[in-house]
Amino acid sequence: MKVKTTIIGIVLVLLGVGLFIYYDYSIRPEREAGEMLTEAREIFQRGDKDSVNQAINLFTKIIAKYPNSKLIPETFYNIGLAYEKIGLNRLAYLKYSYLVKNNSPYLTEDLKKEVLIRLAHINVLKQYSEEGVHQLLSLLDQNFNNEMRSRIYSELGHTYLKLGDYRRSKRMFDLSLSEFGSNEDAIVGKARAYSRMGYANDAFDTYEHFLKYYGSTSQYTGDVRASFRDQLYSSGLAAFRRGDYDSAVSHFGRFMRDFPDSSLTENALYWTGESYFAVRKFDTAIDYFNRALTNGYHQKDQDAQIKKGYAYFMSKRFDLAAREFQTYLRNYPAGPYASTAREWKNMSTKELLYRIEEKKVPDFDEEKKAPRPNEKRVDKPLEDEEVAGKYLNDREGNRIELENVAEL
């Protein structure tokens, strides 16, 4: 009985030792590798170059520390993605090629398909465009599910985008989204295709759709917001320069709505005011110049102040115009527009005095329809047609240019 008990004890001890060894050599390494892989992915998703390099170092440690882990193929794949992110496509190509050639038993069919897609994409970037397109098209002949087919179409879309065939690129992104409507990469690509085709509003609508539905979770959010912001502002400025003021107002209005916290909001307010000034909607222009002056940023304050004075002058409110030019001189006595403000303040004051004098002139003799004897004739005020153009003449007959003080 005692011997039997001893044997059972020894078996239990050996079983315990065996379980410990199994845990220590199998379960624990897989668990630790999984935790490191998750951490490395989270760092990689930050997207900046330092984070990507940090993620590569952590992926490499996983391979060195746990070479027999089932997660090694997935780790190699993530290193490839990281190298692509920072433009080291040759190193990425080597990692993907190693995965395919090594044929690890832990390389799943889905992961292998992903690797083949990345290899085809890099071939295109290496300017083996025909080879890359052929590889992507041949992948479509295989029995992929909808999500994978969507990825392939998206890669084709980016390929044609790089080759300058924007219409075909947009078609590929449409096919990608018809296969899998939540493909974020295809949505972003479609917006870029619209932009390259010159369909700015369609591009902006697509960017807004992406940020609304995927902005809080997507790894592309930072890049999309930056691209959307820059393209939207540039489009507004380009529209203003070519005289398409309605489009300029539309683009800058969308900019202020979607990026209210950007410092460029002040510029957008100012250029909106300039657009309304250009079509002689002076009251609306003044409203936007006021908003530019009071929004907390200051890079366009001097421009807005001087242009606000112009707007009052052009709408014949000479007292208010003189006040605005004086405000500029008080706030910016050494500013770049100080001489302009001084000149226009004097013109505003003179014009105001002429208007006042005109009201003091006796009425015409109703019977003779002519000025009464010994009546001193007073110069008439400036008429609309004199101030409607780019130039006007002052009371001494000097030609004065209405400056466009809008600085980029």
Long-range contacts (C-beta under 8 A, 24 or more apart in sequence): 29-66, 29-68, 29-69, 30-66, 30-69, 30-70, 30-71, 32-66, 33-62, 33-65, 33-66, 33-69, 33-71, 33-75, 34-71, 36-61, 36-62, 37-62, 37-71, 37-74, 37-75, 37-78, 40-78, 41-78, 44-78, 44-81, 44-82, 44-85, 45-219, 47-85, 47-219, 47-222, 47-223, 49-86, 52-82, 52-85, 52-86, 53-86, 55-82, 56-82, 56-83, 70-106, 71-106, 72-104, 72-106, 73-99, 73-104, 73-106, 73-107, 73-108, 73-111, 74-111, 77-111, 77-114, 77-115, 80-115, 80-118, 81-118, 84-118, 84-122, 89-122, 89-125, 89-126, 92-118, 92-122, 93-119, 93-122, 93-126, 96-122, 110-148, 113-139, 113-142, 113-144, 113-148, 114-151, 117-151, 117-152, 117-155, 120-155, 121-155, 121-158, 121-159, 124-159, 124-162, 125-162, 129-159, 129-163, 132-159, 133-159, 146-179, 146-180, 147-179, 147-180, 147-183, 149-179, 149-180, 150-176, 150-177, 150-179, 150-180, 150-183, 150-186, 151-176, 151-180, 151-183, 151-185, 152-176, 153-179, 153-186, 154-183, 154-185, 154-186, 154-189, 157-186, 157-189, 157-190, 157-193, 158-185, 158-189, 161-189, 161-192, 161-193, 161-196, 166-193, 166-196, 166-197, 167-197, 169-193, 169-196, 170-194, 170-197, 182-214, 184-210, 184-214, 184-218, 184-220, 185-220, 187-214, 188-220, 188-223, 188-224, 191-224, 191-227, 191-228, 192-227, 195-231, 200-231, 200-235, 200-251, 201-250, 203-231, 204-228, 204-231, 204-232, 204-235, 204-251, 204-254, 208-258, 211-258, 228-258, 229-255, 229-258, 229-259, 229-262, 229-264, 232-258, 232-259, 233-264, 233-267, 233-268, 236-268, 236-271, 237-271, 237-408, 240-271, 240-274, 240-275, 240-278, 243-278, 245-275, 245-276, 245-278, 245-279, 248-272, 248-275, 249-275, 249-276, 263-297, 263-299, 265-295, 265-297, 266-292, 266-295, 266-297, 266-298, 266-299, 266-300, 267-299, 267-300, 269-295, 269-300, 269-304, 270-300, 270-303, 270-304, 270-307, 270-406, 271-406, 273-304, 273-307, 274-307, 274-406, 277-307, 277-310, 277-311, 277-314, 280-314, 280-388, 282-311, 282-312, 282-314, 282-315, 283-315, 285-311, 286-311, 286-312, 302-328, 302-332, 302-335, 302-336, 302-337, 303-405, 303-406, 303-407, 305-331, 305-332, 306-337, 306-340, 306-341, 306-405, 307-405, 307-406, 309-341, 309-344, 309-345, 309-348, 310-344, 310-402, 312-348, 313-344, 313-347, 313-348, 313-351, 313-387, 314-387, 318-348, 318-349, 318-351, 318-352, 318-355, 319-348, 319-352, 321-345, 321-348, 322-348, 322-349, 322-352, 337-405, 340-403, 340-405, 343-400, 347-394, 347-400, 350-394, 350-395, 351-381, 351-382, 354-378, 354-379, 354-381, 354-395, 355-381
